[in-house]
Amino acid sequence: MERVLIVGNGYAGLQAARTLASKEGFSVTMTSAEKCPAYIPHLLPELVAGKKEAADLSLARGGEYAELKVDFRAGAQVMTLSAEKRTALLSTGETLSFDKALIAAGAIPYVPQDFEDLPARCENVLLMKRLLDALLLKKFLAQGASRIVIVGAGRVGMLLAEALKERGVSVTVVEIGPEILATMLQADVAALLHPVLRERRHLRLCTGARIESIDAENGRAREVRLSDGTLLPCDAVVIATGVAPNTGFMENGPAYGEGLSVDHRMETAASGIYAAGDVVRFETITGRSEVGQLAQNARLQGEIAARNIAGEKALCPPSFIGNVVKLDPVIAARIGDIDGTDQADFRAGRSFARVTFAGHAAVGVQLVGDPEDLRGLAPAVLKKIPREDLRDLLQGRLDLGLAPLLAARSHSWA
Ligand SMILES: Cc1cc2nc3c(=O)[nH]c(=O)nc-3n(C[C@H](O)[C@H](O)[C@H](O)COP(=O)(O)OP(=O)(O)OC[C@H]3O[C@@H](n4cnc5c(N)ncnc54)[C@H](O)[C@@H]3O)c2cc1C
């Protein structure tokens, strides 16, 4: 029996375990830093808001680990993994030996240096990455917390702010940059969301704001002080300032933020050590090399890695790059790159769309408006259509054979 260690029990790890279960000749051990079965992280804000229960977030079926014949070590974090010695030291004190490994440990929250010690020091300063974070914030809300400060207006911060809109709490989002959703939208595109955000009675948005201090008393944050003197009294603070690939436990691993480089078989430079999901740096649909960020990429990469562990020669397609945030009644979305050599603005159906070009090829779309309109533009990026064909696509004269919906009812703007 070949001994396979899977580090991480998220989308990538679970999919790999499912794939290996259908192969003969492997004994699979899966370790997870968390004590719970695999769950769906993107529903964490809805769990906090009481729109979902913990059971709704289940990714693994009840009894699935036993069915898969996986030795699942819940709450056993890998502290050090040596690719050379083929050993992993667990937080339980045990050392596991393995023949092959899949690193599927996801990402860890990035916390600005000034506040690094706060989550450990203050019980009401939280991250929004793990199930426990969400359950804790939910508990605070149930106990009457009503003034929530979210640090960071990125996707996770805004999803949480939006999820809380009917929760009877007041939310202040503090963002150092000039606009929200900076990794998805250029500032003037994000500004199109202002009318929607102004309707959010529960929400105060402080952009271009620097936090001077978070003042704590008896192990609880009480007030966030901005450098312009603004004081924000708070019952809980959520730090949502981004994530980085979780590679710190790898001996001779990459530098912080870099992600594990893998080939198209999802194998790292160390033979027999594979990686998948948010922990990797991999080729994207537009030909760049970026760290992982999407569940669907993680799942596919986990499957491809497992097939290769089992001796196949499977190749992984480039990562899809895209995000959507729903701010009812509109969505903000990005597919592909937001920077290139040129850009052009369009009215696409009922939406505003900015298309990014690299040379003549469309390599990215930013959209504010109706989700249906995005469906027509996504293929333009996936197929990197030439600039001159874009107008035909938007006017319905070009059918990419994928999603004609937008093309049927849109007119060109620029
Ligand atoms: C609030 C939120 C909203 C999101 N929204 C979306 C969305 O709408 N669409 C989308 O595609 N993606 C979304 N994502 C991102 C998506 O969840 C990730 O891309 C996906 O979960 C990555 O899967 P993964 O298997 O690589 O890592 P994860 O799902 O993060 O799993 C990592 C696993 O590794 C374990 N682990 C970590 N360190 C260790 C260690 N040292 N030893 C052992 N185990 C370890 C963790 O406990 C966890 O089980 C969102 C994420 C969050 C937090």
PDBQT file of the ligand as one rigid body, heavy atoms in Angstrom, charges set to zero:
ROOT
HETATM    1  C1  LIG A 501     -16.119  34.319   3.265  1.00  0.00    +0.000 C 
HETATM    2  C2  LIG A 501     -15.593  33.621   2.043  1.00  0.00    +0.000 A 
HETATM    3  C3  LIG A 501     -16.287  33.730   0.838  1.00  0.00    +0.000 A 
HETATM    4  C4  LIG A 501     -15.829  33.078  -0.293  1.00  0.00    +0.000 A 
HETATM    5  N1  LIG A 501     -16.566  33.152  -1.440  1.00  0.00    +0.000 NA
HETATM    6  C5  LIG A 501     -16.232  32.387  -2.508  1.00  0.00    +0.000 A 
HETATM    7  C6  LIG A 501     -17.068  32.302  -3.664  1.00  0.00    +0.000 A 
HETATM    8  O1  LIG A 501     -18.122  32.929  -3.734  1.00  0.00    +0.000 OA
HETATM    9  N2  LIG A 501     -16.665  31.529  -4.693  1.00  0.00    +0.000 N 
HETATM   10  C7  LIG A 501     -15.503  30.815  -4.648  1.00  0.00    +0.000 A 
HETATM   11  O2  LIG A 501     -15.193  30.091  -5.600  1.00  0.00    +0.000 OA
HETATM   12  N3  LIG A 501     -14.699  30.883  -3.579  1.00  0.00    +0.000 NA
HETATM   13  C8  LIG A 501     -15.029  31.643  -2.510  1.00  0.00    +0.000 A 
HETATM   14  N4  LIG A 501     -14.211  31.689  -1.412  1.00  0.00    +0.000 N 
HETATM   15  C9  LIG A 501     -12.898  31.028  -1.493  1.00  0.00    +0.000 C 
HETATM   16  C10 LIG A 501     -13.041  29.525  -1.392  1.00  0.00    +0.000 C 
HETATM   17  O3  LIG A 501     -13.653  29.201  -0.173  1.00  0.00    +0.000 OA
HETATM   18  C11 LIG A 501     -11.657  28.918  -1.498  1.00  0.00    +0.000 C 
HETATM   19  O4  LIG A 501     -11.127  29.205  -2.784  1.00  0.00    +0.000 OA
HETATM   20  C12 LIG A 501     -11.686  27.411  -1.316  1.00  0.00    +0.000 C 
HETATM   21  O5  LIG A 501     -12.227  27.071  -0.068  1.00  0.00    +0.000 OA
HETATM   22  C13 LIG A 501     -10.264  26.870  -1.432  1.00  0.00    +0.000 C 
HETATM   23  O6  LIG A 501     -10.274  25.506  -1.168  1.00  0.00    +0.000 OA
HETATM   24  P1  LIG A 501      -8.995  24.808  -0.553  1.00  0.00    +0.000 P 
HETATM   25  O7  LIG A 501      -9.339  23.366  -0.456  1.00  0.00    +0.000 OA
HETATM   26  O8  LIG A 501      -7.791  25.217  -1.280  1.00  0.00    +0.000 OA
HETATM   27  O9  LIG A 501      -8.838  25.452   0.907  1.00  0.00    +0.000 OA
HETATM   28  P2  LIG A 501      -9.850  25.537   2.115  1.00  0.00    +0.000 P 
HETATM   29  O10 LIG A 501     -11.249  25.268   1.691  1.00  0.00    +0.000 OA
HETATM   30  O11 LIG A 501      -9.550  26.816   2.814  1.00  0.00    +0.000 OA
HETATM   31  O12 LIG A 501      -9.398  24.320   3.037  1.00  0.00    +0.000 OA
HETATM   32  C14 LIG A 501      -8.160  24.294   3.664  1.00  0.00    +0.000 C 
HETATM   33  C15 LIG A 501      -8.150  23.214   4.703  1.00  0.00    +0.000 C 
HETATM   34  O13 LIG A 501      -6.831  23.060   5.214  1.00  0.00    +0.000 OA
HETATM   35  C16 LIG A 501      -6.877  22.962   6.627  1.00  0.00    +0.000 C 
HETATM   36  N5  LIG A 501      -5.566  23.365   7.114  1.00  0.00    +0.000 N 
HETATM   37  C17 LIG A 501      -5.002  24.576   7.069  1.00  0.00    +0.000 A 
HETATM   38  N6  LIG A 501      -3.737  24.525   7.556  1.00  0.00    +0.000 NA
HETATM   39  C18 LIG A 501      -3.517  23.246   7.914  1.00  0.00    +0.000 A 
HETATM   40  C19 LIG A 501      -2.407  22.558   8.471  1.00  0.00    +0.000 A 
HETATM   41  N7  LIG A 501      -1.267  23.175   8.746  1.00  0.00    +0.000 N 
HETATM   42  N8  LIG A 501      -2.543  21.254   8.761  1.00  0.00    +0.000 NA
HETATM   43  C20 LIG A 501      -3.694  20.606   8.455  1.00  0.00    +0.000 A 
HETATM   44  N9  LIG A 501      -4.774  21.201   7.913  1.00  0.00    +0.000 NA
HETATM   45  C21 LIG A 501      -4.667  22.499   7.623  1.00  0.00    +0.000 A 
HETATM   46  C22 LIG A 501      -8.022  23.860   7.009  1.00  0.00    +0.000 C 
HETATM   47  O14 LIG A 501      -8.478  23.553   8.312  1.00  0.00    +0.000 OA
HETATM   48  C23 LIG A 501      -9.027  23.490   5.918  1.00  0.00    +0.000 C 
HETATM   49  O15 LIG A 501      -9.659  22.285   6.249  1.00  0.00    +0.000 OA
HETATM   50  C24 LIG A 501     -14.628  32.323  -0.249  1.00  0.00    +0.000 A 
HETATM   51  C25 LIG A 501     -13.937  32.219   0.958  1.00  0.00    +0.000 A 
HETATM   52  C26 LIG A 501     -14.402  32.847   2.090  1.00  0.00    +0.000 A 
HETATM   53  C27 LIG A 501     -13.644  32.701   3.392  1.00  0.00    +0.000 C 
ENDROOT
TORSDOF 0
